[in-house]
Amino acid sequence: MSEARVALVTGSSSGIGAATARRLAESGVRVVINSRSREAGEKLAAELPGAVHIQADISVDGEVERLVDAVIEACGRLDILVNSAGTTRFIPHDDLAAASPEVWRDIFDVNVLGVWQTITAAAPHLKASGAGAVVNVSSQAGIRPNGSSIPYAVSKAAVNHLTRLLAKTLGPEIRVNAVAPGFIETPWYEGVEGFAETKRHVERAVPLKRTGTAEDVAEEIVHLLNASYITGDVVFVDGGGNLV
């Protein structure tokens, strides 16, 4: 069994997940890259020492169990779980008809049930680690009335409460925390209408006068993974945007 800690980072072929995987690898953690895109996942895994890529869709029944089993087969242990996989639809909040039941199901299948299923499958191995740690990637939209769509915001509110419930349930063997990013420049926003205007607004409004980067969020994720007396917390990573 490897002596290095092993981390599974879901949705880690780009954006926040990829930045987190790189930071963990730099700190000596062996990283398992997970994505739905084989090409992007394998490319990142090849750049990181000891990393492996396992393709799986966490929203599909049975895929999560296969993913976690493959992690144990490849690495022999699991100490860290970062739930970075997520999805959204960009729908104005006043366009109620566009937020159809299908949209709600698609978003909740990934953002809520995917997180639940991954933690459930990983929990026995994280407990066996002796110092298991989970960080869920939530959003400021789960706390404040904003975000790319109402279904997305509600899904992240669910992740926040799930984080607190599981921190209480799984301690002391496993710590569970979440980060709540504000406006972070990631590939999600490529080609999205109104992106430039929103960016300018954030740069004017937030106390730190800039938008966030994936690396900003990764920094806090790694901090929470190593903060041995913090559990059940949801930490804003938004340049102070929650104060505005």
Buried (B, 14 or more C-beta within 10 A) or exposed (E): EEEBBBBBBBBBBBBBBBBBBBBBBEEEBBBBBBBBEEEBBBBBBEEBEBBBBBBBBBBBEEBBBBBBEBBBEBBEBBBBBBBBBBBBBBBEEEEEEBBEEEBBEBBBBBBBBBBBBBBEBBBEBBEEBEBBBBBBBBBBBBBBEBBBBBBBBBBBBBBBEBBBEBBEEBEEEBBBBBBBBBBBBBEBBEEEEEBEEBBEBBBEBBEEEEBBBBBBBBBBBBBBBEBEEBBBBBBBBBBEBBEB
